[in-house]
Amino acid sequence: MSSLFDATPLSLVFVATVAVILLAVEIGFRTGMYRARRSEEERQAPIDGMVGSTLGLLAFVLAFTFAMATSRYDARKQLVLDDVIAIRTADLRAQLLPEQYRDEIRDLLREYVDVRVRGTLMPGELPRAIVRSEELQDQLWSRAAALVHEASAMPLASGLTQALVEMINLHSKRVTTAVHNRIPGTIWIALYCVTVLAMAITGYRTGIAGRRSMVATLTLVLAFSVVIVLIADLDRPQEGFLKVSQQAMVDLQTRLHRPWAR
């Protein structure tokens, strides 16, 4: 369920959400009209409190899910900045190494940044970018490990290895946060179920009353649909309008490729 939902484009999610909510309202409205015609007691049943409670529950579920998506979005933004700082620190420490090691390690760091920029700005490249990033990490670590065994470079190698460890750990955090740490499918199912029930009982109330406003109904449907799609957008780092800015990483890429920085 979660994989299918993630694979569905946001535009289609919006259209499907509008259709589902409209259908729920219409079914509720027609059921309310049918019940009102068959029973006079149904017209006078105190259902306004139940409608309010159901809408309140929907608001709570929406707020909970929105907060969950927002926290993940903020975490991804912070991890991009932390990643840039770790790579820049590794590059600065690599500049202090003897020349025979410095150029090779800095070239690997430049490629590492290039791969990460390409993977984040081109969603189709993300799987290959993750694999290549981990290959470059292994190469960087092997170079640093070789430096540790040289007495002349050992003090400098120690600082480099610390920066590389931080860089590797941040890579794991970014992959986990962006690819794996998403809103669970169970919560999406619960959100849609509560939305359908709330919209159905709202439609039922208008059916009991025997009249409704199409403008008000469409406004309600579109408002809830937009909020749900906004949550889905926040939960998708590689798609939609609310992408995490990669400008800090792009700026680092530009800096590392300047002639004077070589």
MODELLER restraints for C-alpha pairs under 7 A, 6 or more apart:
rsr = mdl.restraints
at = mdl.atoms
rsr.add(forms.Gaussian(group=physical.xy_distance, feature=features.Distance(at['CA:1:A'], at['CA:185:A']), mean=6.01, stdev=0.5))
rsr.add(forms.Gaussian(group=physical.xy_distance, feature=features.Distance(at['CA:2:A'], at['CA:184:A']), mean=6.72, stdev=0.5))
rsr.add(forms.Gaussian(group=physical.xy_distance, feature=features.Distance(at['CA:2:A'], at['CA:185:A']), mean=4.39, stdev=0.5))
rsr.add(forms.Gaussian(group=physical.xy_distance, feature=features.Distance(at['CA:10:A'], at['CA:229:A']), mean=6.90, stdev=0.5))
rsr.add(forms.Gaussian(group=physical.xy_distance, feature=features.Distance(at['CA:10:A'], at['CA:240:A']), mean=6.95, stdev=0.5))
rsr.add(forms.Gaussian(group=physical.xy_distance, feature=features.Distance(at['CA:13:A'], at['CA:229:A']), mean=6.91, stdev=0.5))
rsr.add(forms.Gaussian(group=physical.xy_distance, feature=features.Distance(at['CA:14:A'], at['CA:225:A']), mean=6.38, stdev=0.5))
rsr.add(forms.Gaussian(group=physical.xy_distance, feature=features.Distance(at['CA:14:A'], at['CA:229:A']), mean=5.97, stdev=0.5))
rsr.add(forms.Gaussian(group=physical.xy_distance, feature=features.Distance(at['CA:17:A'], at['CA:225:A']), mean=5.80, stdev=0.5))
rsr.add(forms.Gaussian(group=physical.xy_distance, feature=features.Distance(at['CA:18:A'], at['CA:221:A']), mean=6.33, stdev=0.5))
rsr.add(forms.Gaussian(group=physical.xy_distance, feature=features.Distance(at['CA:18:A'], at['CA:222:A']), mean=6.58, stdev=0.5))
rsr.add(forms.Gaussian(group=physical.xy_distance, feature=features.Distance(at['CA:18:A'], at['CA:225:A']), mean=5.78, stdev=0.5))
rsr.add(forms.Gaussian(group=physical.xy_distance, feature=features.Distance(at['CA:21:A'], at['CA:196:A']), mean=6.03, stdev=0.5))
rsr.add(forms.Gaussian(group=physical.xy_distance, feature=features.Distance(at['CA:21:A'], at['CA:199:A']), mean=6.45, stdev=0.5))
rsr.add(forms.Gaussian(group=physical.xy_distance, feature=features.Distance(at['CA:21:A'], at['CA:221:A']), mean=6.19, stdev=0.5))
rsr.add(forms.Gaussian(group=physical.xy_distance, feature=features.Distance(at['CA:22:A'], at['CA:221:A']), mean=6.54, stdev=0.5))
rsr.add(forms.Gaussian(group=physical.xy_distance, feature=features.Distance(at['CA:24:A'], at['CA:196:A']), mean=5.62, stdev=0.5))
rsr.add(forms.Gaussian(group=physical.xy_distance, feature=features.Distance(at['CA:24:A'], at['CA:199:A']), mean=5.83, stdev=0.5))
rsr.add(forms.Gaussian(group=physical.xy_distance, feature=features.Distance(at['CA:24:A'], at['CA:200:A']), mean=4.76, stdev=0.5))
rsr.add(forms.Gaussian(group=physical.xy_distance, feature=features.Distance(at['CA:25:A'], at['CA:199:A']), mean=5.17, stdev=0.5))
rsr.add(forms.Gaussian(group=physical.xy_distance, feature=features.Distance(at['CA:25:A'], at['CA:200:A']), mean=4.73, stdev=0.5))
rsr.add(forms.Gaussian(group=physical.xy_distance, feature=features.Distance(at['CA:25:A'], at['CA:202:A']), mean=6.78, stdev=0.5))
rsr.add(forms.Gaussian(group=physical.xy_distance, feature=features.Distance(at['CA:25:A'], at['CA:203:A']), mean=4.48, stdev=0.5))
rsr.add(forms.Gaussian(group=physical.xy_distance, feature=features.Distance(at['CA:26:A'], at['CA:203:A']), mean=6.34, stdev=0.5))
rsr.add(forms.Gaussian(group=physical.xy_distance, feature=features.Distance(at['CA:27:A'], at['CA:200:A']), mean=6.59, stdev=0.5))
rsr.add(forms.Gaussian(group=physical.xy_distance, feature=features.Distance(at['CA:28:A'], at['CA:200:A']), mean=4.35, stdev=0.5))
rsr.add(forms.Gaussian(group=physical.xy_distance, feature=features.Distance(at['CA:28:A'], at['CA:201:A']), mean=5.93, stdev=0.5))
rsr.add(forms.Gaussian(group=physical.xy_distance, feature=features.Distance(at['CA:28:A'], at['CA:203:A']), mean=4.46, stdev=0.5))
rsr.add(forms.Gaussian(group=physical.xy_distance, feature=features.Distance(at['CA:28:A'], at['CA:204:A']), mean=4.11, stdev=0.5))
rsr.add(forms.Gaussian(group=physical.xy_distance, feature=features.Distance(at['CA:29:A'], at['CA:203:A']), mean=4.22, stdev=0.5))
rsr.add(forms.Gaussian(group=physical.xy_distance, feature=features.Distance(at['CA:29:A'], at['CA:204:A']), mean=4.47, stdev=0.5))
rsr.add(forms.Gaussian(group=physical.xy_distance, feature=features.Distance(at['CA:29:A'], at['CA:206:A']), mean=6.06, stdev=0.5))
rsr.add(forms.Gaussian(group=physical.xy_distance, feature=features.Distance(at['CA:29:A'], at['CA:207:A']), mean=4.24, stdev=0.5))
rsr.add(forms.Gaussian(group=physical.xy_distance, feature=features.Distance(at['CA:30:A'], at['CA:207:A']), mean=6.11, stdev=0.5))
rsr.add(forms.Gaussian(group=physical.xy_distance, feature=features.Distance(at['CA:31:A'], at['CA:204:A']), mean=6.26, stdev=0.5))
rsr.add(forms.Gaussian(group=physical.xy_distance, feature=features.Distance(at['CA:31:A'], at['CA:207:A']), mean=6.97, stdev=0.5))
rsr.add(forms.Gaussian(group=physical.xy_distance, feature=features.Distance(at['CA:32:A'], at['CA:204:A']), mean=4.41, stdev=0.5))
rsr.add(forms.Gaussian(group=physical.xy_distance, feature=features.Distance(at['CA:32:A'], at['CA:205:A']), mean=6.51, stdev=0.5))
rsr.add(forms.Gaussian(group=physical.xy_distance, feature=features.Distance(at['CA:32:A'], at['CA:207:A']), mean=4.13, stdev=0.5))
rsr.add(forms.Gaussian(group=physical.xy_distance, feature=features.Distance(at['CA:32:A'], at['CA:208:A']), mean=4.68, stdev=0.5))
rsr.add(forms.Gaussian(group=physical.xy_distance, feature=features.Distance(at['CA:33:A'], at['CA:207:A']), mean=4.45, stdev=0.5))
rsr.add(forms.Gaussian(group=physical.xy_distance, feature=features.Distance(at['CA:33:A'], at['CA:208:A']), mean=5.38, stdev=0.5))
rsr.add(forms.Gaussian(group=physical.xy_distance, feature=features.Distance(at['CA:33:A'], at['CA:210:A']), mean=6.19, stdev=0.5))
rsr.add(forms.Gaussian(group=physical.xy_distance, feature=features.Distance(at['CA:35:A'], at['CA:42:A']), mean=6.59, stdev=0.5))
rsr.add(forms.Gaussian(group=physical.xy_distance, feature=features.Distance(at['CA:36:A'], at['CA:42:A']), mean=5.71, stdev=0.5))
rsr.add(forms.Gaussian(group=physical.xy_distance, feature=features.Distance(at['CA:36:A'], at['CA:43:A']), mean=5.55, stdev=0.5))
rsr.add(forms.Gaussian(group=physical.xy_distance, feature=features.Distance(at['CA:36:A'], at['CA:208:A']), mean=5.38, stdev=0.5))
rsr.add(forms.Gaussian(group=physical.xy_distance, feature=features.Distance(at['CA:43:A'], at['CA:208:A']), mean=5.65, stdev=0.5))
rsr.add(forms.Gaussian(group=physical.xy_distance, feature=features.Distance(at['CA:51:A'], at['CA:201:A']), mean=6.09, stdev=0.5))
rsr.add(forms.Gaussian(group=physical.xy_distance, feature=features.Distance(at['CA:51:A'], at['CA:202:A']), mean=6.10, stdev=0.5))
rsr.add(forms.Gaussian(group=physical.xy_distance, feature=features.Distance(at['CA:54:A'], at['CA:198:A']), mean=5.38, stdev=0.5))
rsr.add(forms.Gaussian(group=physical.xy_distance, feature=features.Distance(at['CA:55:A'], at['CA:198:A']), mean=5.63, stdev=0.5))
rsr.add(forms.Gaussian(group=physical.xy_distance, feature=features.Distance(at['CA:58:A'], at['CA:194:A']), mean=5.93, stdev=0.5))
rsr.add(forms.Gaussian(group=physical.xy_distance, feature=features.Distance(at['CA:58:A'], at['CA:195:A']), mean=6.14, stdev=0.5))
rsr.add(forms.Gaussian(group=physical.xy_distance, feature=features.Distance(at['CA:58:A'], at['CA:198:A']), mean=6.81, stdev=0.5))
rsr.add(forms.Gaussian(group=physical.xy_distance, feature=features.Distance(at['CA:61:A'], at['CA:191:A']), mean=6.41, stdev=0.5))
rsr.add(forms.Gaussian(group=physical.xy_distance, feature=features.Distance(at['CA:66:A'], at['CA:231:A']), mean=5.56, stdev=0.5))
rsr.add(forms.Gaussian(group=physical.xy_distance, feature=features.Distance(at['CA:69:A'], at['CA:183:A']), mean=6.96, stdev=0.5))
rsr.add(forms.Gaussian(group=physical.xy_distance, feature=features.Distance(at['CA:69:A'], at['CA:231:A']), mean=6.20, stdev=0.5))
rsr.add(forms.Gaussian(group=physical.xy_distance, feature=features.Distance(at['CA:69:A'], at['CA:234:A']), mean=5.67, stdev=0.5))
rsr.add(forms.Gaussian(group=physical.xy_distance, feature=features.Distance(at['CA:69:A'], at['CA:235:A']), mean=5.38, stdev=0.5))
rsr.add(forms.Gaussian(group=physical.xy_distance, feature=features.Distance(at['CA:70:A'], at['CA:234:A']), mean=6.54, stdev=0.5))
rsr.add(forms.Gaussian(group=physical.xy_distance, feature=features.Distance(at['CA:73:A'], at['CA:234:A']), mean=6.23, stdev=0.5))
rsr.add(forms.Gaussian(group=physical.xy_distance, feature=features.Distance(at['CA:76:A'], at['CA:174:A']), mean=6.85, stdev=0.5))
rsr.add(forms.Gaussian(group=physical.xy_distance, feature=features.Distance(at['CA:76:A'], at['CA:177:A']), mean=6.62, stdev=0.5))
rsr.add(forms.Gaussian(group=physical.xy_distance, feature=features.Distance(at['CA:76:A'], at['CA:178:A']), mean=6.95, stdev=0.5))
rsr.add(forms.Gaussian(group=physical.xy_distance, feature=features.Distance(at['CA:76:A'], at['CA:244:A']), mean=6.96, stdev=0.5))
rsr.add(forms.Gaussian(group=physical.xy_distance, feature=features.Distance(at['CA:77:A'], at['CA:244:A']), mean=5.83, stdev=0.5))
rsr.add(forms.Gaussian(group=physical.xy_distance, feature=features.Distance(at['CA:79:A'], at['CA:174:A']), mean=6.33, stdev=0.5))
rsr.add(forms.Gaussian(group=physical.xy_distance, feature=features.Distance(at['CA:81:A'], at['CA:248:A']), mean=6.64, stdev=0.5))
rsr.add(forms.Gaussian(group=physical.xy_distance, feature=features.Distance(at['CA:83:A'], at['CA:167:A']), mean=6.39, stdev=0.5))
rsr.add(forms.Gaussian(group=physical.xy_distance, feature=features.Distance(at['CA:83:A'], at['CA:170:A']), mean=5.97, stdev=0.5))
rsr.add(forms.Gaussian(group=physical.xy_distance, feature=features.Distance(at['CA:84:A'], at['CA:248:A']), mean=6.79, stdev=0.5))
rsr.add(forms.Gaussian(group=physical.xy_distance, feature=features.Distance(at['CA:84:A'], at['CA:249:A']), mean=5.84, stdev=0.5))
rsr.add(forms.Gaussian(group=physical.xy_distance, feature=features.Distance(at['CA:86:A'], at['CA:163:A']), mean=6.14, stdev=0.5))
rsr.add(forms.Gaussian(group=physical.xy_distance, feature=features.Distance(at['CA:86:A'], at['CA:166:A']), mean=6.30, stdev=0.5))
rsr.add(forms.Gaussian(group=physical.xy_distance, feature=features.Distance(at['CA:86:A'], at['CA:167:A']), mean=5.28, stdev=0.5))
rsr.add(forms.Gaussian(group=physical.xy_distance, feature=features.Distance(at['CA:87:A'], at['CA:167:A']), mean=6.20, stdev=0.5))
rsr.add(forms.Gaussian(group=physical.xy_distance, feature=features.Distance(at['CA:89:A'], at['CA:163:A']), mean=6.28, stdev=0.5))
rsr.add(forms.Gaussian(group=physical.xy_distance, feature=features.Distance(at['CA:90:A'], at['CA:160:A']), mean=5.82, stdev=0.5))
rsr.add(forms.Gaussian(group=physical.xy_distance, feature=features.Distance(at['CA:90:A'], at['CA:163:A']), mean=5.04, stdev=0.5))
rsr.add(forms.Gaussian(group=physical.xy_distance, feature=features.Distance(at['CA:90:A'], at['CA:164:A']), mean=6.30, stdev=0.5))
rsr.add(forms.Gaussian(group=physical.xy_distance, feature=features.Distance(at['CA:91:A'], at['CA:106:A']), mean=6.24, stdev=0.5))
rsr.add(forms.Gaussian(group=physical.xy_distance, feature=features.Distance(at['CA:91:A'], at['CA:109:A']), mean=6.98, stdev=0.5))
rsr.add(forms.Gaussian(group=physical.xy_distance, feature=features.Distance(at['CA:93:A'], at['CA:159:A']), mean=6.73, stdev=0.5))
rsr.add(forms.Gaussian(group=physical.xy_distance, feature=features.Distance(at['CA:93:A'], at['CA:160:A']), mean=5.68, stdev=0.5))
rsr.add(forms.Gaussian(group=physical.xy_distance, feature=features.Distance(at['CA:94:A'], at['CA:102:A']), mean=5.60, stdev=0.5))
rsr.add(forms.Gaussian(group=physical.xy_distance, feature=features.Distance(at['CA:94:A'], at['CA:105:A']), mean=6.75, stdev=0.5))
rsr.add(forms.Gaussian(group=physical.xy_distance, feature=features.Distance(at['CA:94:A'], at['CA:106:A']), mean=6.57, stdev=0.5))
rsr.add(forms.Gaussian(group=physical.xy_distance, feature=features.Distance(at['CA:94:A'], at['CA:160:A']), mean=6.54, stdev=0.5))
rsr.add(forms.Gaussian(group=physical.xy_distance, feature=features.Distance(at['CA:95:A'], at['CA:102:A']), mean=5.89, stdev=0.5))
rsr.add(forms.Gaussian(group=physical.xy_distance, feature=features.Distance(at['CA:97:A'], at['CA:156:A']), mean=6.52, stdev=0.5))
rsr.add(forms.Gaussian(group=physical.xy_distance, feature=features.Distance(at['CA:105:A'], at['CA:140:A']), mean=6.47, stdev=0.5))
rsr.add(forms.Gaussian(group=physical.xy_distance, feature=features.Distance(at['CA:108:A'], at['CA:136:A']), mean=6.68, stdev=0.5))
rsr.add(forms.Gaussian(group=physical.xy_distance, feature=features.Distance(at['CA:108:A'], at['CA:140:A']), mean=6.94, stdev=0.5))
rsr.add(forms.Gaussian(group=physical.xy_distance, feature=features.Distance(at['CA:110:A'], at['CA:256:A']), mean=6.33, stdev=0.5))
rsr.add(forms.Gaussian(group=physical.xy_distance, feature=features.Distance(at['CA:112:A'], at['CA:133:A']), mean=6.03, stdev=0.5))
rsr.add(forms.Gaussian(group=physical.xy_distance, feature=features.Distance(at['CA:112:A'], at['CA:136:A']), mean=6.47, stdev=0.5))
rsr.add(forms.Gaussian(group=physical.xy_distance, feature=features.Distance(at['CA:113:A'], at['CA:253:A']), mean=5.97, stdev=0.5))
rsr.add(forms.Gaussian(group=physical.xy_distance, feature=features.Distance(at['CA:114:A'], at['CA:253:A']), mean=6.56, stdev=0.5))
rsr.add(forms.Gaussian(group=physical.xy_distance, feature=features.Distance(at['CA:115:A'], at['CA:129:A']), mean=5.62, stdev=0.5))
rsr.add(forms.Gaussian(group=physical.xy_distance, feature=features.Distance(at['CA:115:A'], at['CA:133:A']), mean=6.70, stdev=0.5))
rsr.add(forms.Gaussian(group=physical.xy_distance, feature=features.Distance(at['CA:116:A'], at['CA:129:A']), mean=6.37, stdev=0.5))
rsr.add(forms.Gaussian(group=physical.xy_distance, feature=features.Distance(at['CA:117:A'], at['CA:249:A']), mean=6.67, stdev=0.5))
rsr.add(forms.Gaussian(group=physical.xy_distance, feature=features.Distance(at['CA:117:A'], at['CA:250:A']), mean=6.55, stdev=0.5))
rsr.add(forms.Gaussian(group=physical.xy_distance, feature=features.Distance(at['CA:118:A'], at['CA:125:A']), mean=6.84, stdev=0.5))
rsr.add(forms.Gaussian(group=physical.xy_distance, feature=features.Distance(at['CA:119:A'], at['CA:125:A']), mean=5.00, stdev=0.5))
rsr.add(forms.Gaussian(group=physical.xy_distance, feature=features.Distance(at['CA:119:A'], at['CA:126:A']), mean=4.30, stdev=0.5))
rsr.add(forms.Gaussian(group=physical.xy_distance, feature=features.Distance(at['CA:119:A'], at['CA:129:A']), mean=5.07, stdev=0.5))
rsr.add(forms.Gaussian(group=physical.xy_distance, feature=features.Distance(at['CA:120:A'], at['CA:126:A']), mean=6.52, stdev=0.5))
rsr.add(forms.Gaussian(group=physical.xy_distance, feature=features.Distance(at['CA:123:A'], at['CA:238:A']), mean=5.82, stdev=0.5))
rsr.add(forms.Gaussian(group=physical.xy_distance, feature=features.Distance(at['CA:137:A'], at['CA:168:A']), mean=6.84, stdev=0.5))
rsr.add(forms.Gaussian(group=physical.xy_distance, feature=features.Distance(at['CA:144:A'], at['CA:157:A']), mean=6.15, stdev=0.5))
rsr.add(forms.Gaussian(group=physical.xy_distance, feature=features.Distance(at['CA:144:A'], at['CA:160:A']), mean=7.00, stdev=0.5))
rsr.add(forms.Gaussian(group=physical.xy_distance, feature=features.Distance(at['CA:144:A'], at['CA:161:A']), mean=6.15, stdev=0.5))
rsr.add(forms.Gaussian(group=physical.xy_distance, feature=features.Distance(at['CA:147:A'], at['CA:153:A']), mean=6.02, stdev=0.5))
rsr.add(forms.Gaussian(group=physical.xy_distance, feature=features.Distance(at['CA:147:A'], at['CA:154:A']), mean=6.28, stdev=0.5))
rsr.add(forms.Gaussian(group=physical.xy_distance, feature=features.Distance(at['CA:147:A'], at['CA:157:A']), mean=5.76, stdev=0.5))
rsr.add(forms.Gaussian(group=physical.xy_distance, feature=features.Distance(at['CA:148:A'], at['CA:154:A']), mean=4.81, stdev=0.5))
rsr.add(forms.Gaussian(group=physical.xy_distance, feature=features.Distance(at['CA:148:A'], at['CA:157:A']), mean=5.60, stdev=0.5))
rsr.add(forms.Gaussian(group=physical.xy_distance, feature=features.Distance(at['CA:148:A'], at['CA:158:A']), mean=6.94, stdev=0.5))
rsr.add(forms.Gaussian(group=physical.xy_distance, feature=features.Distance(at['CA:178:A'], at['CA:237:A']), mean=6.26, stdev=0.5))
rsr.add(forms.Gaussian(group=physical.xy_distance, feature=features.Distance(at['CA:182:A'], at['CA:235:A']), mean=6.27, stdev=0.5))
rsr.add(forms.Gaussian(group=physical.xy_distance, feature=features.Distance(at['CA:183:A'], at['CA:235:A']), mean=6.83, stdev=0.5))
rsr.add(forms.Gaussian(group=physical.xy_distance, feature=features.Distance(at['CA:206:A'], at['CA:212:A']), mean=5.75, stdev=0.5))
rsr.add(forms.Gaussian(group=physical.xy_distance, feature=features.Distance(at['CA:233:A'], at['CA:240:A']), mean=5.59, stdev=0.5))
rsr.add(forms.Gaussian(group=physical.xy_distance, feature=features.Distance(at['CA:233:A'], at['CA:242:A']), mean=6.33, stdev=0.5))
rsr.add(forms.Gaussian(group=physical.xy_distance, feature=features.Distance(at['CA:234:A'], at['CA:242:A']), mean=6.10, stdev=0.5))
rsr.add(forms.Gaussian(group=physical.xy_distance, feature=features.Distance(at['CA:237:A'], at['CA:243:A']), mean=5.46, stdev=0.5))
rsr.add(forms.Gaussian(group=physical.xy_distance, feature=features.Distance(at['CA:237:A'], at['CA:244:A']), mean=6.41, stdev=0.5))
